[in-house]
């Protein structure tokens, strides 16, 4: 059984904002960028979930996918 991952409060808060469809799209897009700054596995999973969310706008989904690529690139640089 996999270990339960404990997410930082700030990351959970940002994920909730990014997934709240009642909040203005501009704010959700800014929040997606903030999630990427965490640079963690949990942040990457959250970004990919947003990218797969059909309720999100195309631009939000595209942004989430773009910044998730950046998170992966940065994690590769840090592993070397």
C-alpha positions as CSV (number, residue, x, y, z in Angstrom):
1,X,0.0,0.0,0.0
2,X,1.5,3.4,-1.0
3,X,2.3,5.9,1.6
4,X,-0.1,8.7,2.1
5,X,1.4,12.0,0.9
6,X,0.9,15.0,3.1
7,X,0.5,18.1,1.0
8,X,1.4,21.5,2.4
9,X,-1.5,23.7,3.4
10,X,-0.5,26.4,0.8
11,X,-0.5,23.9,-2.0
12,X,-3.9,22.4,-1.0
13,X,-5.3,26.0,-0.9
14,X,-3.9,26.8,-4.4
15,X,-5.3,23.6,-5.8
16,X,-8.7,24.4,-4.5
17,X,-8.6,27.8,-6.0
18,X,-7.5,26.5,-9.4
19,X,-10.3,24.0,-9.5
20,X,-13.0,26.4,-8.3
21,X,-15.0,27.2,-11.5
22,X,-16.8,30.1,-9.8
23,X,-13.5,32.1,-9.5
24,X,-12.5,34.3,-12.4
25,X,-10.3,32.5,-15.1
26,X,-7.5,35.1,-14.7
27,X,-7.2,34.3,-11.0
28,X,-7.2,30.5,-11.7
29,X,-4.5,30.9,-14.3
30,X,-2.3,32.9,-11.9
31,X,-2.9,30.2,-9.3
32,X,-1.8,27.5,-11.8
33,X,1.5,29.4,-12.2
34,X,1.8,29.5,-8.4
35,X,1.3,25.7,-8.1
36,X,4.1,25.2,-10.5
37,X,6.5,27.1,-8.2
38,X,6.1,24.4,-5.6
39,X,8.0,22.1,-8.0
40,X,7.0,19.0,-6.1
41,X,5.6,15.7,-7.2
42,X,2.2,16.7,-5.6
43,X,2.2,20.0,-7.5
44,X,3.0,18.1,-10.7
45,X,0.1,15.7,-10.1
46,X,-2.3,18.6,-9.4
47,X,-1.2,20.4,-12.6
48,X,-1.8,17.3,-14.7
49,X,-5.3,16.9,-13.0
50,X,-6.1,20.5,-14.1
51,X,-4.9,19.7,-17.6
52,X,-7.3,16.8,-17.8
53,X,-10.2,18.7,-16.3
54,X,-12.8,19.2,-19.1
55,X,-14.6,21.9,-17.1
56,X,-11.5,24.1,-17.2
57,X,-11.1,26.4,-20.2
58,X,-8.7,25.5,-23.0
59,X,-6.3,28.2,-22.0
60,X,-6.2,27.0,-18.4
61,X,-5.7,23.4,-19.4
62,X,-2.9,24.4,-21.9
63,X,-1.2,26.5,-19.2
64,X,-1.3,23.6,-16.7
65,X,0.2,21.3,-19.2
66,X,2.9,23.9,-20.2
67,X,4.0,24.6,-16.6
68,X,3.9,20.9,-15.7
69,X,6.5,20.4,-18.4
70,X,8.6,23.1,-16.8
71,X,8.3,21.4,-13.4
72,X,9.5,18.1,-15.0
73,X,12.5,19.9,-16.7
74,X,13.5,21.6,-13.4
75,X,13.3,18.3,-11.5
76,X,15.6,16.7,-14.1
77,X,18.1,19.5,-13.7
78,X,18.1,19.1,-9.9
79,X,18.5,15.3,-10.1
80,X,21.8,15.5,-12.1
